[in-house]
């Protein structure tokens, strides 16, 4: 399963939250220390202009008042006229006019308050009672220079956009080299040699890329030296072993002896061990993918196993016919090793070679009815030269490299292999292929996205109706009853 929180997400969220807090704090500081005082000062200046205009109009002779009104209209875009009835004093959602009303109240006498109102035509009106008359000043919204709401909204939107873009760019700059490093590490794990990472940018990331490139080159050199060494050992050891085997054969023709028989057996075991070690080294090389019929390939492998142990193996292919792009030689070797391992250790009883196709991929399993493998050793059996028999007696087992070769081949090709117990006793070894290997695959489950590899990892052979697994990997019972991938794989693991 993918991690819930990625480095990119955490970095972007941290930077974004920090920038947003800074934007809010700076916006609040600008609003309360700059914009609000400017708005109040502007409202006070407009109130002073209105009161001065009202007093001037009252003191002017009636003949010059029209000229004064025209000058006020032209210079300040304010209409002045004499009215008989004042308007109401209601202004909604206009903080600036509230500041204007407060400034007028401070400058006027208590018995002659100013009234501020808005009409349906979108004009603002200020009625001022003076010298027994009511003077009405009318002006449009355009006259109000400071628009606090608009300024605050623009500031918030701009700050949010800048914060998100900056957070994305910074997080991308930090996580992109880490993502390239992770991809290169996966290639090394798959047996490939990745391209060199760019040793540029920030000093810490450049140093990390430089160290990684050096380590990758050293690993590639060691792997190449190991292959060369094993090839040389194979040639240098097999030649004298061949001569020794020939000499033992000539001695056996002249004189039969139990000692010669044991020596011949030891030479054969040495040849087998050298061959297994060479095969383990070659398992780190990725094989080219080919489009193959999986059922035909498994039938061929089953036929070979039947030739060695007649009547013990059985092929069980479920679902529609299956074609997939696989590495045929690697698959043949893995399944052959699993069959040989089961025939050697499981004892009497039928073996099942199972093929199951799902929307999320393909499963191939070898199921036996033997004594099983203890839970503490299900991972250890994949280690080279590990054997369940602590005596290391060759009569009770092979070299201990069969499952190690199988896992190395599987991991090199991008497959997964795991050992699971059977409810009725015995062991199942499952090989899982990702969905992209299938030819003509169907749509995966939208909830779990057909995570066949993850399902194989945590599903356990429990009785029906119960679902086990790590808490972080556990599906809900509701989804488990609907998801065909989960139900089928879990049923396969617990089937008797």
N, C-alpha and C positions, 0 to 999 in steps of 0.2 A: 504494500500500500504506500501511496505517496505521503510524505510528511504533511501534517496539517498546516504548519507555518514554514514558509521558505525564507531564506536569507533575504531575498529581494523584497518580499512582503514586509518583513520586520524592519529592514532598513528604510524602505519607503515610508512605512507608517511612522517610524520614529522621527524621520526628518520632516515629514508633513505635519505631524503634531507639533514639533518644535517651532516650525515656521508659522503655523496657524496661531499658536500662543503668542509668538512675537508680533504677528500682524494685529491680533486683537488688542494686545497691550499698547502697541504704538498707535493703533487707531483710536483707542480710548483716550490716550494722552493727547493726540492731535485734536480730537473732538472737544474734550473738556477744557483744554488749555489754549486752543487756537480758534477752532470753528465756532464754538459757542460764544466766546467773548466777541468775535467779529460780528456774529449775527445780532447780539444784543447791542453792540455799538451802532450797527447799521440801523436797527429799529429806533434807537434813541435819536440818531441824526434825522430820520424821516419824521419822527414825532416833533422834533424842533422845527423842521421845515414847515410842517402843517400848521403848527401853532403860530409861527411867524407870519405865514401867509394869511391865516385867519385874522390876526391883529392888524395886519397891513390893510386887508380888504375893508375892515370896519372903519379904519381911520381915513381911508381915501374918500374923496368926493364921489358922489354917485356917477358923475360923468366919466370918471377915469377908471371906474371898476371894471367895465368890459375889457379895456385894454390890459389891465392887470390879469384878468382871467385868461385872456388869449396868450399872454406871455408865460403864465404858469403852465398852460396846456402845451405850448411849443417847447419850452425849455425843460420841463420836468415831466411831461406827459400825465399831468394831473388835472382832472376836470373839477372846477369849483362852481357851485351854484347854491342858491338860497332855496331852502325847502321849509315847508310848514310843519311836517310831522317827521320825527326821527324814526329810523329803522330800529329793529331789534338788535340786541348785542349777542349774536351767536356766530361763532366761527368754529368749524370742525376740521380737525386734522391739519391745521396750519400753525405750526409752532412760531413762525416768524410774526404772524399777526398777534399772537398772544404776547410776544415780547413788545410789539408796538402798543398794544392796549396798556400794558404795564408801564411803559415809558410815558404815555399820555396821562395816565392817572397821577404819576409823580409830578408832572409839570402843570396839570390843571388843578383848579380848586376842587374841593370835595363836592361842592354843591353844583358843579357843572361838569359831570363826567363825560368822557367821550364814549361814543358807541361805534363798535367795529362789527361789520356784517358782510356777508357774501350773498349776492343775488344769483338768480338762475342763469344770467347771461355771462357768468364767469368773472364779473368785476367785483373788486373789493371796495367797500364804502366806509368812510370814517365821518361820523356826524359830530361836530363840535358846537356846543351852545356858547354864544358869546354876544354880549350886548343885546340880550333879548332876541337874538336871531339864532337859527340853526343853519350852520354852513356844512354842506356836504362835499367831501373830497372823494372823488372816484378815480381809481387807477386799476390797471390790469395786473395779472400775475407776473407778467414780464418785468414789471418794475422792481420786483423783489429779487435782488441779486443773489443773496445767499440762500441756497436750497439745501437745507441740512439733510433731509431725507434722501434726496438724490445723491448727494455727496457721500453719505454714509453707505448707501447701497452699492455705489460704484466702488468705493474703497473695499468693502467686504468681498465683492465678486472678483475684483482684480487681485486682492490678496490671496483668495482661495485658489484662483487659477495659477498664479505665480508659485504658490506653495506646492501645489500638486505637480506642476511641471518640473519644478526644481527638485522635488523629492524623487520623481521618476528618473530624472537624468542622473542624480547622484547615486541612487540605488542601482541603476543600470551600470553605471561606471564601476561600481564596487563589485557587483555580482557577476558581470560578464566574464572577467578573468577566472573567477571561481568556477563558473559553469564550464568554461573551456578546460580547466584543470580536471574537473570531475569526468568530463567526456574522455579526455586523454587517459585518465586512470582506468576507466572502464575498458578502453581499447587494450591497455596493457594487461588487464585481467583476462581479456578474451584471447590473449596470445598474439595480439597485433602490435606493431610498432607505430605509435602515433606521430603525426607531424610535430615539429618543434613548436613550442608555444612562443609567442612574441615576447621578447625580453625588453619591453618598453613600458612607459607609463610611470606610475609612482614607484618609488624606490622599493618599498616593501613587496609590492606585487611583482616588480621586475626581478627582485632577488628570489622570490618564490618560484617564478617561472624558470629562472636560471638553474636553481637547485633541482627542480623537477626534470628539466631537460637532461641534466647531467645524470640523474638517477635513472631515467628511462634509457639513456644510452648505455649506462653500466649494466642494467638488467638485460638489455638486448645482447650486449657483448657476452655476458655470462651465459645466457641461454644458447647463444651460438657456440660458445666454447664447450658447453655441456653436451650439445648435440655432436660436435666434432669429437669430443673425448669418448662419448659412448660408442660412436661409430668406430673409432680406433680400437677401443676395448673389445668391441664385437669382433673386429677382424683379427686382432692380436690374440684373443682368447680362443676363438673358434678354430683357428688354424691348428694350434697344438692340441686342442680337444679332439679335433678330427683325427689327427695322427694317433692320439692316445686311444681313441675309439677303434681305429683300424688295428692298432697293435693288440688291443684286447680281443678283437674278433679273431685275429690270427692265433693268439694263445688259446682261445676257447676251442678252435678247431683241432689244435694239437692235444689239449688236455682240458677236460671239463673240471671246473672247480667252483664251489660256492663263492669263493672270494672274487673270482673273475666276474661272476654274475652281479655281485654287489657293486663292484667297481663300474661295470657297464651301466647299472642303474644310477649310480652317483654322477657319472658323466652325462647321462640323459637329463638328470635333474639340473645340472649346471647349465646345460644348453637351454633348457626351458626357462630357467631364472634369468639368464642373459637376454633371451628373447623378450621376456615380460618387461624387463627394465628398459630395453630399447623401445618397446611399444609404449610405455608410459612417457618416455621422452618425446616420441613422435606425436603423442596425443595433444601436445600443446600447439600444434600447427592446425590452423583453420582449413577446412575442406570446402571446396566449391559446392554450392547448392544445385540440386537437380530436381526436376519434377518427376516424382515417382508415385506409383500405386502402392500405398502402404500395406494393403491386405496381401498383395502378391509377394511383397518382400518378406512379410512376416510368415507367410505360408512356406517360403523357401527355408527360412531359418528353423521353422518347426519341423520340417521334413528332415533336416540335418540332425536336430535333437532327437527325433524319433529313431533315427538310424543308430544312435548311440544307446538309447534307453527306450526300447519299443513299448508302446502302450501307456507311457507316463505323462505325455504332454497333450494339451488340447488348446486349440485356438478359438477364442471367443471374440468375434468382431460385432460390436453393437453400433446402431445408427446407420446412416447411409454410407455407400462406398466412399472411401477416403483417398484423395490425392493431395500430396503436399510437396512443398519445396524443402528438401532435407539434404543432409550430407549422407549419402547411402552407405559408404564404407564405415563411417563413424557409427551410424545407427546399427549396422550389422554387428560391429564389434561389441557395442554396448549390450544389445539383446543377447548375443551369444554368451558374453560373460555372465549376464544375469541368469540365463538358463543353466549354464554349467555350474554356477554357484549354487543354484537351487537344487539341481540334481545331486550335487556332491554332499550338501549339508542337510537337506530337508528330510532325507530318509525315504522310505516307501510311501507312496501316495501320489495321486494325480497332481500335475502342475497345470496351471492355466496361464496361457499367454493371451492377455486381454487388450483389445483396442477399442477405445471409446472416443467418439468425436462429439465436440460441443461447440457452441457458438464462440466460446472464449479460447478454443484451441483444441489440442489433441492429447490424449493420454494413452500410453502404452505401459502395461504392467505385467509383472511375473508374480504369480500368487502360488504359494505352496502351503502344505499342511504339516510342516515340520515343527520343531520345538519352539521356534520363534527366536527373536533377538531381544535381550533385555533393553528397557528404555534408555538406560544410561549409556548403552553402547551403540545406539542406532546411528549416531554421527561418527563414532570412532571407527566403525567398520569401513569407512571410506578413506581412512588414512593408509598410506603405503606400508606394507608388511605387517599390518595389524591382523591378528587372528583371534577368534574367540577361544580357541584352545591355547591356554598359557604354556603348554608343554612344548609347543613348536614342533610337534611330531609330524613329519611329512606324510605319514600314513593316514592321518586324520584330516588332511587338508592340503591346499595348494601353497603357493608362495605368498599369499596375502596381498597380491597386486590386482586381482580381478576387479573388485569394486573401485579401487583407486583409479584404475585406468578408465572405468566406466564414467566416474564423476569428472575426471579431467577431460575426457572427450565431450561430455555433455556441456560442461561449462565453457569449453572453447567454442562450441557451436551456438551458445546462447540458450541452451536447454537447462532444465532443472531435473534433478533426480533426488528421490527421498525414500526412506524406509518407513513403512507403516505397519502396525500390528493388525491381525485379523481377529474379529470377535470370537470366532470359533476355534482359534488357535492357528499358528502359522504366521507367515510374513508375506507382505506385499511390497514389492519394490516398483515404484511408479516413475516413469519418465514423462515429463510434461513439456509440450511444445507450445510456443506462443501462437496466438490466433493468426498472425500475419503469414505463418508458414502454410496455412491451408489454402488450397485452390478452390475458389468458389464458396467461401465461407458465408454463413448467414449472419444476420445482425446480432450483436451481443446484447446482453441484458443491460438496459439503461441505468439500472441502479448500481450494480457492481462492475459494469463495463466488461463483463466476461473475464474477470481476473482469475483465470484458471490456475496460474502459478501461485497466486496468493491463496486460493482455495485449497490447493494441494498442500500448502505449507501449514495451514492451521486446522483444517478439518480433521476430526478424529473419529474413530469407529465406535460410536456410542449407539445405544438403542434408539429406535425411532422416537421422535418427539423431543429428544434432548440434543443440544448443540454445544459442543465444547470448543475451546480455543482461547488464546490470549484475549484479555479484556479489550485491548486496542484493536483486535482483528475481528471480534465477534459480530456476526450479523444479527439483526433482530429476528425473532421467530416469525414475524409476519413476512419479512422479505425472504427468509429461508424457505417458507412454504410456497413462494411464488417463483423464485429464481431457479430456472432449470439447470444452470451450471452448478450452483451450490448443492441443490438436492441430489443431482445425479452423481456428482463426485463424492459427496458424503455417503450416499447409498452404496457406491462402489467400495468405499473403504470399510464399511461395516457389514457388507454382504457375506453370508456364510459360504 
